[in-house]
């Protein structure tokens, strides 16, 4: 069986800029250089990850999961 391969083309270091309470979810804004990425995470995951404003994070995503507005 072939091992799973992962692409790191869409992986960036950033800093949490803001966290907005959306009820069951948090909308987390992550600044990477001059770009802000928005992500939705459950409150439990935010606590487990220790997310707070100013926290350094690593984001990664599939290009097919991107939505432009």
C-alpha positions as a Markdown table, in Angstrom:
| # | Residue | x | y | z |
|---|---|---|---|---|
| 1 | Unk | 0.0 | 0.0 | 0.0 |
| 2 | Unk | 1.4 | 3.4 | -1.0 |
| 3 | Unk | 1.8 | 5.9 | 1.9 |
| 4 | Unk | -0.3 | 9.0 | 2.0 |
| 5 | Unk | 1.4 | 12.0 | 0.6 |
| 6 | Unk | 0.5 | 15.5 | 1.6 |
| 7 | Unk | 1.2 | 18.7 | -0.3 |
| 8 | Unk | 2.5 | 21.6 | 1.7 |
| 9 | Unk | 2.0 | 24.2 | -1.0 |
| 10 | Unk | -1.0 | 25.6 | 0.9 |
| 11 | Unk | 0.6 | 25.8 | 4.3 |
| 12 | Unk | 1.5 | 29.1 | 6.0 |
| 13 | Unk | 2.6 | 30.5 | 9.3 |
| 14 | Unk | 0.4 | 33.3 | 10.7 |
| 15 | Unk | -1.0 | 35.0 | 13.7 |
| 16 | Unk | -4.5 | 35.0 | 15.1 |
| 17 | Unk | -5.9 | 38.5 | 14.6 |
| 18 | Unk | -9.4 | 38.1 | 16.0 |
| 19 | Unk | -11.8 | 35.5 | 17.2 |
| 20 | Unk | -15.6 | 36.1 | 16.7 |
| 21 | Unk | -18.1 | 34.1 | 18.6 |
| 22 | Unk | -20.7 | 32.6 | 16.1 |
| 23 | Unk | -22.6 | 30.5 | 18.6 |
| 24 | Unk | -21.4 | 26.9 | 18.3 |
| 25 | Unk | -18.4 | 28.0 | 16.2 |
| 26 | Unk | -15.7 | 30.6 | 16.4 |
| 27 | Unk | -14.7 | 32.6 | 13.2 |
| 28 | Unk | -10.9 | 32.9 | 13.5 |
| 29 | Unk | -9.1 | 35.5 | 11.5 |
| 30 | Unk | -5.4 | 34.6 | 10.8 |
| 31 | Unk | -3.1 | 37.2 | 9.3 |
| 32 | Unk | -0.4 | 35.8 | 7.0 |
| 33 | Unk | 1.7 | 38.8 | 5.8 |
| 34 | Unk | -0.8 | 41.1 | 4.1 |
| 35 | Unk | -3.6 | 38.5 | 3.7 |
| 36 | Unk | -6.3 | 37.6 | 6.3 |
| 37 | Unk | -7.6 | 34.0 | 6.2 |
| 38 | Unk | -10.9 | 33.3 | 7.9 |
| 39 | Unk | -11.6 | 29.9 | 9.4 |
| 40 | Unk | -14.5 | 28.3 | 11.3 |
| 41 | Unk | -13.6 | 26.1 | 14.3 |
| 42 | Unk | -15.7 | 24.6 | 17.0 |
| 43 | Unk | -15.3 | 26.2 | 20.5 |
| 44 | Unk | -14.0 | 22.9 | 21.8 |
| 45 | Unk | -11.3 | 22.8 | 19.1 |
| 46 | Unk | -10.4 | 26.5 | 19.8 |
| 47 | Unk | -9.9 | 25.6 | 23.5 |
| 48 | Unk | -7.9 | 22.5 | 22.7 |
| 49 | Unk | -5.6 | 24.4 | 20.3 |
| 50 | Unk | -5.1 | 27.2 | 22.8 |
| 51 | Unk | -6.2 | 29.9 | 20.2 |
| 52 | Unk | -6.1 | 33.4 | 21.4 |
| 53 | Unk | -5.4 | 36.8 | 19.8 |
| 54 | Unk | -1.7 | 37.1 | 19.0 |
| 55 | Unk | -1.1 | 33.3 | 19.0 |
| 56 | Unk | 1.2 | 32.0 | 16.3 |
| 57 | Unk | -0.5 | 29.3 | 14.2 |
| 58 | Unk | 0.2 | 27.2 | 11.1 |
| 59 | Unk | -2.6 | 26.9 | 8.6 |
| 60 | Unk | -2.9 | 24.4 | 5.8 |
| 61 | Unk | -5.8 | 23.7 | 3.4 |
| 62 | Unk | -6.7 | 22.1 | 0.2 |
| 63 | Unk | -7.1 | 24.5 | -2.7 |
| 64 | Unk | -10.5 | 23.0 | -3.4 |
| 65 | Unk | -11.7 | 24.2 | 0.0 |
| 66 | Unk | -11.0 | 27.9 | -0.7 |
| 67 | Unk | -14.0 | 30.2 | -1.2 |
| 68 | Unk | -13.4 | 33.7 | -2.5 |
| 69 | Unk | -15.7 | 36.6 | -1.6 |
